[in-house]
Amino acid sequence: MSVDDAADPIQIAVAVLVRHGHVLLAHRRPDRHAYPNCWDLVGGHVERGESPREAVLRECLEELGVTVHEPTPVPFAHSNSVLDLHAFVVTSWEGEPRNAAPEEHDDLRWFRPTDLGTLTMADPVSVPHIVNAVLSVPS
């Protein structure tokens, strides 16, 4: 297979909601096909014709029932030929985050960055790196 035959990476956009030094994570249901029974940032696939920023706005509304304001891109190095991951820090929103997508998640919780090492994460490398970058915690 040549490089030209390779499929385009799947674009994923995630939101890092931050409140009082804590970050909101969603627990993926155990019956999920991809990344079951683990913690992850809220977000998902960028749909056709949608920018990663627009995807984060949509995903936060669909999954948390909140309208976010001014999601800011988080610069980070991500090397994965299958996924093109876009992260956005969110510090302002309307509404109280709730599990608006129980078919996807079975829990939502706020965590300190130091808690992440004790969790089973969907992406145990990128998620802590992104959270630490957002909260300026040394890795």
VOGU-3710 file (C-alpha; in Angstrom, 3 decimals, decimal comma):
1> msvddaadpi> 0,000/0,000/0,000  1,390/3,396/-0,899  1,006/6,580/1,105  -1,517/7,776/-1,496  -3,679/4,699/-0,817  -3,822/5,327/2,928  -7,135/6,531/4,305  -7,318/10,032/5,682  -7,027/10,145/9,455  -10,284/10,387/11,384
11> qiavavlvrh> -10,739/13,903/12,727  -11,670/14,008/16,405  -12,403/17,155/18,413  -12,415/17,125/22,215  -13,244/19,708/24,854  -11,280/20,251/28,042  -13,854/21,846/30,349  -12,026/23,449/33,254  -13,540/24,591/36,551  -11,551/25,526/39,671
21> ghvllahrrp> -8,452/23,629/38,530  -10,434/20,485/37,723  -11,217/18,973/34,330  -14,452/17,238/33,345  -14,153/13,679/32,070  -16,827/11,320/30,803  -16,805/7,586/31,512  -17,494/5,572/28,366  -20,084/2,852/28,869  -18,751/-0,723/29,133
31> drhaypncwd> -20,818/-1,763/26,102  -19,249/0,819/23,762  -17,508/-0,687/20,742  -14,557/1,716/20,805  -12,710/2,397/24,059  -15,231/0,793/26,438  -15,242/1,276/30,221  -12,710/4,100/30,409  -12,508/7,841/31,038  -12,143/10,359/28,227
41> lvgghverge> -12,561/13,994/27,319  -15,937/14,958/25,901  -16,033/15,148/22,129  -16,168/13,056/19,026  -15,934/12,884/15,270  -15,759/16,027/13,181  -18,599/15,685/10,698  -18,321/16,443/6,976  -18,395/20,187/6,351  -17,737/20,946/10,018
51> spreavlrec> -14,619/22,503/11,536  -13,090/20,977/14,686  -14,261/24,073/16,617  -17,824/23,584/15,363  -17,618/19,904/16,316  -16,648/20,813/19,897  -19,586/23,223/20,145  -21,970/20,526/18,858  -20,522/17,707/20,960  -20,704/19,738/24,197
61> leelgvtvhe> -24,346/20,520/23,519  -25,173/16,908/22,578  -23,177/15,170/25,318  -23,310/17,693/28,189  -26,309/19,894/27,416  -24,162/23,045/27,623  -23,454/25,862/25,204  -19,744/26,615/25,334  -18,195/30,033/24,764  -14,897/30,665/23,015
71> ptpvpfahsn> -13,308/27,216/22,826  -9,577/27,841/22,473  -7,310/25,402/20,612  -4,756/23,594/22,756  -1,400/23,219/21,009  0,040/19,762/21,593  2,024/17,165/19,686  -0,019/14,180/18,621  1,422/11,412/16,476  -1,151/8,924/15,306
81> svldlhafvv> -1,661/8,059/11,650  -5,263/6,947/12,297  -6,562/9,938/14,301  -6,214/13,685/13,792  -6,962/14,947/17,305  -8,001/18,556/17,983  -8,355/19,719/21,595  -10,000/22,898/22,853  -9,973/24,370/26,332  -13,355/25,601/27,539
91> tswegeprna> -13,639/27,795/30,631  -17,030/29,397/30,018  -20,385/27,830/29,163  -24,120/28,179/29,718  -25,859/25,485/31,730  -24,594/22,889/34,163  -22,831/19,917/32,536  -24,903/16,753/32,776  -24,859/13,391/31,071  -27,024/14,241/28,074
101> apeehddlrw> -25,783/11,154/26,172  -26,421/8,157/28,461  -26,100/5,847/25,439  -22,419/6,894/25,282  -21,450/7,652/28,891  -22,482/6,313/32,278  -20,755/8,936/34,445  -19,309/12,455/34,427  -16,853/13,698/37,036  -14,473/16,547/37,729
111> frptdlgtlt> -10,852/15,487/38,289  -7,625/17,155/39,371  -4,715/16,588/36,983  -3,023/14,460/39,647  -6,009/12,054/39,591  -5,517/11,087/35,947  -2,751/8,569/36,654  -5,162/6,455/38,696  -7,790/6,251/35,939  -8,192/3,898/33,014
121> madpvsvphi> -8,062/6,388/30,144  -9,169/6,039/26,523  -5,849/7,608/25,523  -3,468/7,360/28,482  -0,818/9,460/26,702  -2,666/12,291/24,958  -5,382/13,057/27,532  -3,021/13,691/30,479  -0,676/15,610/28,169  -3,529/17,847/26,976
131> vnavlsvps> -4,883/18,372/30,512  -1,439/19,179/31,863  -0,843/21,644/29,020  -4,168/23,356/29,723  -3,635/23,555/33,475  0,117/24,261/33,198  1,069/21,231/35,243  4,586/19,875/34,622  4,535/16,380/33,105
//
